[in-house]
Amino acid sequence: MRKIALEEHFTTPELAGKYVARPTQSDALFADIERRLVDFDALRLETMDQAGIELMVLSVTTPGVQGVADTAEAIRLARSANDFLAREVQKRPGRYAGFAHLAMQEARAAAAELERAVRDLGFRGALINGQTNGHYLDEDRYAPFWECVQELGVPVYLHPGNMADSPAMFAHRPELGGPIWAWTAETAAHALRLVLGGTFTRFPGAKVILGHMGETLPFLLWRLDSRRQFDLGEALAPDALPSAIIRRNIAVTTSGVCDAAPLVAALQALGDDNVMFSVDYPYEDAQVAARFIETAPIGEATRAKVCHGNAERLLGL
């Protein structure tokens, strides 16, 4: 089964080192990640071929410019990263595609860069590495950005990044502060801000992608509906329930979760049009991810949608 993978990372010479998160204590593992992040040739292509991945949609690894304090510098670095990626995609357009890297420090600049990346560079959407200097995408300041997203008809991949601050619950337990848990909690909360804050009501055509089998949200839909109505003290219309908004405006990928139980649950919760294959390269093993999706206990028509069909439709591939 041919595969398209959507959460697959790289970095640029300018971003390497300073704006690349280190999610492991192992020097050897991180050294291998660093060499794979800057490679677009033998290492990456061999991995793709071994896993049967026809196309990788590439994106700047976390935090990228979301970790830059100076707005002008963030805008410059984002534009440079997109130009860098466009050159690599042009070398192998049958194997690589791109998600735009955006400086969300300034919403109008981010919208302009997204439009340039989609219309001029041929990118398929954007990937944003979480909050930007403590600001989240449901805030009013980002209305110009969401207007552009809706007009272009491209998805926004909401990818994990570090929390803006460190809750007391993580004190003296640094292992909780990264991908083991904090990145999931941060990204799920960020997505719920969009759902509960009215972003998808104002911009109903906006589509967001969550990795890691939906950052736990597909498994909480009933409770989200129950507690939101309890919180308001009133019943919501069916299409205004959090579960309805999530099913309508959010798709998920399998990145970093090679487990049949959550895959089946996500398909049941969201429908087979809203789940897509991904690896999370180079942080996860592409062959493990490929074996997982090829042997998962799902029907062949559903497997085809997950492996490539849904990505083709959503990204216009």
Residue, then its C-alpha position, 0 to 999 in steps of 0.5 A: m500500500r503506497k503511503i503519504a506521510l504528513e508529519e515529517h521534519f527537517t531543519t535549515p542551517e540557520l535554525a539548526g542547533k538554536y531552534v531544534a528541540r531536544p526530546t531525548q537524554s541520549d546523545a547518540l539518539f539526538a546526534d542521529i536525529e540532527r543528521r537526519l533533519v538536515d538530510f534530503d538525500a540518501l538517508r531520507l529517501e532510503t527510509m521512505d523506500q523501505a517503508g513504502i512512503e511515496l511522498m513526504v510532506l516536510s515541515v520545520t521541526t519544533p520549535g522553529v521560529q515559534g521560539v524566536a522572540d524578535t518578530a522581524e527576525a522570526i519573519r525573516l527566518a520563516r521566509s528563508a526556511n520556506d525558500f530553502l524547502a521549496r528548493e529541495v521540493q523542486k529537486r524531487p517533486g514526486r517525493y517531497a511536498g511542503f508545509a509552510h513555516l510561519a512567524m505567528q508573531e505577526a498575524r498579517a505577515a503570517a497570512a502573507e507568507l502562507e499565501r506566498a508559500v501556497r500560490d508561489l511555492g506550491f506548498r500544501g498548507a502550514l505547520i505551526n509548532g504550538q504557541t508563539n511567545g505565549h499567544y494561541l491561535d484562537e486569539d482575535r489577533y489571528a483573525p487575518f490569518w484564519e481568513c487567509v487559511q479559509e480563502l486558500g482552502v489549505p489545512v493547518y497542522l497544529h504541531p506540539g511545542n513547548m509550554a509557555d510556562s511550567p506548571a507546578m505539576f511538572a516540578h522535579r519531573p523534567e521527563l514530563g515536560g516534553p513529548i511524554w506528556a506536556w506536548t500532548a497536553e499543550t497541543a490538545a488544550h491549544a486545539l480545544r481553545l480553537v473549538l471552544g473559543g469560536t474560531f471554527t464558528r467564525f471560519p467554518g472552512a478552516k481545517v486543522i490537523l493534529g498528530h499523535m492520533g489526535e492528542t487524546l481528543p478523539f477519545l474524549l468526545w462524549r465527555l467534552d460534550s457532557r461537560r461543555q453543556f454542564d458548564l453552560g447549563e444548557a443544551l447545545a444544538p447538535d452541530a454546536l457540540p464540541s464533538a461535532i466541531i472536532r469531526r467537522n474541522i479537525a483531522v488527525t494523523t497516526s504520527g508517533v502512535c503505532d498501536a491498533a487500539p487507538l487507531v480503531a478508536a480514532l476511526q470510530a470517533l472521527g470517521d474514516d475520512n479524518v484519519m491519515f498516516s504519518v511517521d514523525y520522522p526522524y523521531e520515530d521509525a518509519q518501518v515500524a510505522a509502516r508495518f503498523i498501518e499495513t497490519a492494523p485490523i481495519g478494512e482495505a478500503t479504510r486502509a487506503k484512505v488512511c495511507h494516502g486517499n485522505a491526504e490526497r483529498l485534504l491537501g489537493l495532491 
